Amino acid sequence: MNKILVTGGAGYIGSHTVVELQKSGFEVIVVDNLSNSYASVIDNIRKITGKKPVFEILDLKDHERTGNFFGRHTDIGGIIHFAAYKAVGESVADPLKYYENNISSLVNILKAMKKYKLDNLVFSSSCTVYGQPEILPVTENAPVQKAMSPYGHTKQISEDIINNVCAVEPVHGILLRYFNPIGAHESALIGELPIGIPNNLVPFITQTAAGIRDHLRVFGDDYNTPDGTAIRDNIHVVDLAKAHVAAVNRLVKGMNKKNVEIFNLGNGLGFSVLEVIRSFEKMSGVKLNYKIVDRRPGDVEKVWADTTFANIELGWKAEKNLDDMTLSAWKWELALKK
């Protein structure tokens, strides 16, 4: 039960979660196809924790190879499934890429879990399943709205698949619907490093400040928000990683109260795009060159979490504030230039 598989463990959230799992005493196996990550991340995890996780390059869409992998690791106590494409804009432009990758990889994992009698799954879901909520802050009981993007729809479908499987198989699942992770590890050894042009706000901010990008685009200033820009619930990636450790502990210790449980993970606060920019400028001392452009298809106007349930049931609470997040992201960007 001490061995945890982290799919997508060389990625942004996955790598930080591997660190926190190792710090908590778990033995970690990482699989990643390196489509949006780097193998060097595994070495940087070792530099932080003193322990190098077992690592295998694997595309989970490959049913045969995925089955063979699980056949060699039948003693896994739990799985945290991060591996998925995650860019809202790209999913709108290329929906089939998202449906094929995000759904087939989950199905292959669940087939292997059934075959080898593995029973604990923590799934990386998203607040995108709520669409544009009618009531804010959004609780886990809020209705799942029509998805605003194919990416969001893959998360909704994945949740349905897990619920259906857990209803008929001895599998327990925790669905973590998290909001907007930003920031980097305090060591500046791991952080968000997208391949190509970033799709997320903060790496675009830091790359603009570093001179890698000419300017930052702010998608829309005509939303029904105090400053006209979209509002998100930003959470530090290390806080988010710690929540995954709490979820795994809950499953392996048999503390879950239902076959499938759902938790919102966020700060419980809404920050506008311009507020994030101002925080970054304050903490970095760098004035950003940004331009207001049209809204981006698939984006919701505003969303932030009610995290009460996670605070009580998981014994977890986000601790870092927005300035902590933007400063750590900048330190990570500066470390990349060395």
C-alpha positions in Angstrom: 0.0 0.0 0.0 3.0 2.3 0.3 3.7 2.2 -3.5 1.9 5.0 -5.5 1.8 5.3 -9.3 1.7 8.9 -10.6 0.8 9.2 -14.2 2.0 12.4 -15.8 4.5 12.6 -12.9 7.1 14.5 -14.9 4.6 17.3 -15.5 3.9 20.4 -13.6 1.4 19.3 -10.9 2.6 15.7 -11.1 6.2 16.5 -10.2 5.3 18.6 -7.2 3.0 15.8 -6.0 5.8 13.2 -6.4 7.9 15.4 -4.1 5.2 15.6 -1.5 4.5 11.9 -1.7 8.1 11.1 -1.1 8.4 13.5 1.8 5.4 11.7 3.3 7.2 8.3 3.0 5.6 6.9 -0.1 7.5 5.0 -2.7 6.6 6.5 -6.1 6.5 5.2 -9.6 6.2 7.8 -12.4 5.0 7.2 -15.9 4.9 10.0 -18.5 5.0 10.1 -22.3 7.0 13.4 -22.1 4.6 15.1 -24.6 4.6 18.2 -22.4 7.4 17.6 -19.9 11.0 16.7 -19.6 12.8 13.7 -18.3 15.2 16.0 -16.5 12.4 16.7 -14.0 13.0 13.3 -12.5 16.6 14.2 -11.6 15.4 17.5 -10.1 12.9 15.6 -7.9 15.9 13.6 -6.6 17.8 16.8 -5.9 14.9 18.0 -3.7 14.1 14.8 -1.9 17.2 12.7 -2.1 15.2 9.9 -3.7 14.8 9.3 -7.4 11.4 7.8 -8.3 11.1 4.8 -10.6 10.4 6.3 -14.0 9.1 4.8 -17.2 8.3 6.5 -20.5 4.9 5.3 -21.4 2.0 6.5 -23.5 -1.1 5.4 -21.7 -3.1 5.4 -25.0 -1.2 2.3 -25.9 -3.4 -0.4 -24.4 -0.9 -3.3 -24.7 2.0 -1.5 -23.2 -0.1 -0.1 -20.4 -1.4 -3.6 -19.6 2.2 -4.9 -19.6 3.3 -2.1 -17.3 0.6 -2.9 -14.7 1.4 -6.6 -15.0 4.9 -5.7 -13.7 3.6 -3.6 -10.9 0.7 -5.4 -9.3 1.6 -4.2 -5.8 0.6 -0.6 -6.4 -1.4 0.8 -3.4 -2.9 3.7 -5.3 -2.8 5.6 -8.5 -2.9 9.4 -9.0 -3.9 10.0 -12.6 -2.7 13.3 -14.0 -1.7 12.3 -17.5 -3.9 14.3 -19.9 -3.8 17.2 -22.3 -5.0 20.3 -20.5 -5.1 23.5 -22.7 -8.6 24.9 -23.1 -7.8 26.8 -26.3 -6.1 23.9 -28.0 -9.0 21.6 -27.1 -11.4 23.9 -28.9 -9.1 23.9 -32.0 -8.4 20.2 -32.0 -11.1 18.4 -30.0 -10.4 14.9 -31.3 -6.8 15.1 -29.9 -8.3 15.7 -26.4 -11.1 13.1 -26.6 -8.7 10.4 -27.9 -5.9 11.0 -25.4 -7.8 11.9 -22.2 -10.5 9.3 -22.4 -8.5 6.3 -23.8 -5.7 6.7 -21.2 -8.2 6.6 -18.4 -10.0 3.6 -19.8 -6.8 1.7 -20.2 -5.9 2.4 -16.5 -9.3 1.2 -15.3 -9.1 -2.0 -17.3 -5.7 -2.7 -15.8 -7.0 -1.9 -12.3 -9.8 -4.4 -12.8 -7.5 -7.1 -14.1 -5.0 -6.8 -11.4 -7.4 -5.9 -8.6 -6.1 -2.5 -7.8 -8.6 -0.4 -5.9 -7.5 3.2 -5.2 -7.7 6.0 -7.8 -7.2 9.7 -7.3 -8.3 11.5 -10.5 -7.1 14.9 -11.6 -10.3 16.6 -12.4 -11.0 20.3 -12.9 -13.4 23.2 -12.0 -14.1 23.3 -15.7 -16.8 20.6 -15.0 -18.9 23.4 -13.5 -18.9 25.5 -16.6 -20.0 28.9 -15.6 -21.6 28.3 -12.2 -24.9 30.0 -11.3 -23.8 30.5 -7.7 -20.4 31.5 -6.3 -18.4 30.2 -4.5 -19.1 26.9 -6.1 -19.5 23.8 -3.9 -19.2 20.1 -4.8 -23.0 19.9 -4.9 -23.2 22.5 -7.7 -24.7 21.1 -10.9 -22.3 20.1 -13.7 -23.0 22.5 -16.5 -22.5 22.1 -20.2 -18.8 22.2 -20.7 -17.3 25.3 -22.2 -14.5 23.4 -24.0 -13.7 19.9 -25.2 -11.0 19.8 -22.4 -13.7 20.4 -19.8 -16.0 17.9 -21.4 -13.2 15.2 -21.2 -13.1 15.8 -17.5 -16.9 15.4 -17.2 -16.8 12.2 -19.2 -13.9 10.9 -17.2 -15.8 11.5 -13.9 -18.8 9.7 -15.3 -16.6 6.7 -16.3 -15.1 6.5 -12.9 -18.5 6.7 -11.2 -19.8 4.0 -13.4 -16.9 1.7 -12.8 -16.8 2.2 -9.1 -20.5 1.3 -9.0 -19.8 -2.2 -10.2 -16.2 -2.9 -9.4 -14.3 -2.9 -6.0 -12.6 0.4 -7.0 -12.6 3.5 -4.8 -12.1 6.9 -6.4 -11.5 10.5 -5.3 -12.2 13.2 -7.9 -10.2 16.3 -7.2 -11.7 19.3 -8.9 -9.1 21.9 -8.7 -9.0 25.4 -9.8 -6.0 27.3 -11.2 -2.6 26.0 -10.0 0.3 28.5 -10.3 3.7 29.0 -8.7 6.7 26.7 -8.3 8.6 24.7 -5.7 10.6 26.9 -3.2 13.8 25.2 -4.5 13.2 26.6 -8.0 14.1 23.1 -9.2 10.7 22.3 -10.5 7.9 24.4 -11.9 5.6 25.0 -14.8 7.6 24.6 -18.1 5.3 24.1 -21.0 6.7 23.0 -24.3 6.2 25.7 -26.9 4.0 28.7 -26.4 2.3 28.6 -22.9 -1.5 28.3 -22.7 -1.7 29.3 -19.1 -1.5 32.8 -17.7 1.4 32.7 -15.3 4.1 31.1 -17.5 3.2 33.6 -20.2 3.6 36.3 -17.6 7.0 35.1 -16.5 8.2 34.5 -20.0 7.1 38.0 -21.0 8.9 39.5 -18.1 12.0 37.5 -19.0 12.0 38.8 -22.6 11.1 35.4 -24.1 7.7 36.8 -25.3 7.1 40.2 -26.7 3.9 40.9 -24.8 1.2 39.2 -22.8 -2.3 39.0 -24.1 -5.2 39.5 -21.7 -8.2 37.8 -23.1 -11.1 40.2 -22.6 -11.7 43.2 -20.4 -15.5 43.3 -20.8 -16.5 40.6 -18.5 -19.0 41.3 -15.7 -16.3 41.6 -13.1 -14.9 44.5 -11.1 -12.1 45.2 -13.5 -13.6 43.5 -16.6 -11.1 40.6 -16.7 -11.9 37.0 -16.0 -11.6 35.8 -12.4 -10.1 32.5 -11.3 -9.3 30.8 -8.0 -5.5 30.5 -8.0 -3.9 28.0 -5.8 -0.2 27.4 -5.2 0.9 24.1 -6.8 2.6 22.9 -3.6 -0.7 23.4 -1.7 -2.4 21.4 -4.4 0.2 18.7 -4.3 -0.3 18.3 -0.5 -4.0 17.8 -1.1 -3.2 14.8 -3.4 -1.2 13.2 -0.6 -4.1 13.7 1.8 -6.4 12.1 -0.8 -4.1 9.1 -1.2 -3.8 8.6 2.5 -7.6 8.7 2.8 -8.0 5.9 0.3 -5.1 3.6 1.4 -6.2 3.9 5.0 -9.8 3.1 4.1 -11.1 6.4 5.5 -13.3 7.2 2.4 -17.0 7.3 3.2 -18.3 6.5 -0.3 -16.9 4.6 -3.3 -16.4 8.0 -5.1 -15.8 11.2 -3.3 -15.4 14.7 -4.8 -13.4 17.6 -3.4 -12.9 21.2 -4.6 -9.3 22.3 -4.3 -8.7 26.0 -4.4 -7.9 29.0 -2.2 -11.6 29.9 -2.0 -10.8 33.4 -3.4 -11.2 34.8 -6.9 -8.4 36.8 -8.5 -8.8 38.6 -11.8 -6.2 38.5 -14.5 -5.2 42.1 -13.8 -4.9 41.3 -10.1 -2.5 38.5 -10.9 -0.5 40.8 -13.2 -0.3 43.5 -10.5 0.8 40.9 -7.9 3.6 39.7 -10.2 4.7 43.3 -11.0 4.9 44.0 -7.3 6.8 40.9 -6.3 9.2 40.9 -9.3 9.7 44.6 -9.8 9.2 44.1 -13.5 6.6 46.1 -15.5 4.8 43.8 -17.9 4.0 44.7 -21.5 0.4 43.4 -21.9 -2.4 44.0 -24.4 -6.1 43.6 -24.1 -7.4 41.3 -26.8 -10.7 39.6 -27.6 -12.1 36.9 -25.3 -10.8 33.4 -25.8 -13.3 30.7 -26.9 -13.9 28.2 -24.0 -13.1 30.6 -21.2 -15.6 31.1 -18.3 -16.2 34.5 -16.9 -15.6 33.9 -13.2 -15.2 30.9 -10.9 -13.9 30.3 -7.4 -14.3 27.5 -4.9 -16.0 26.8 -1.6 -13.3 24.5 -0.1 -15.1 23.8 3.2 -15.6 20.1 2.4 -12.0 19.5 1.6 -10.9 21.5 4.6 -13.0 19.3 6.9 -12.8 15.9 5.4 -9.2 15.9 4.0 -7.8 18.0 6.9 -6.3 20.1 4.2 -6.2 23.9 3.5 -4.4 26.1 1.1 -1.8 28.1 2.9 0.0 30.3 0.4 -1.3 33.6 -0.9 -1.2 35.2 -4.4 2.1 37.1 -3.8 3.7 33.8 -2.7 2.5 32.2 -5.9 3.7 34.9 -8.3 7.0 35.3 -6.6 7.8 31.6 -6.7 6.9 31.5 -10.3 9.3 34.3 -11.0 12.1 32.7 -9.1 11.5 29.5 -11.1 11.7 31.5 -14.4 14.9 33.2 -13.3 16.4 29.8 -12.4 15.7 28.6 -15.9 17.9 31.3 -17.3 21.0 30.3 -15.3 
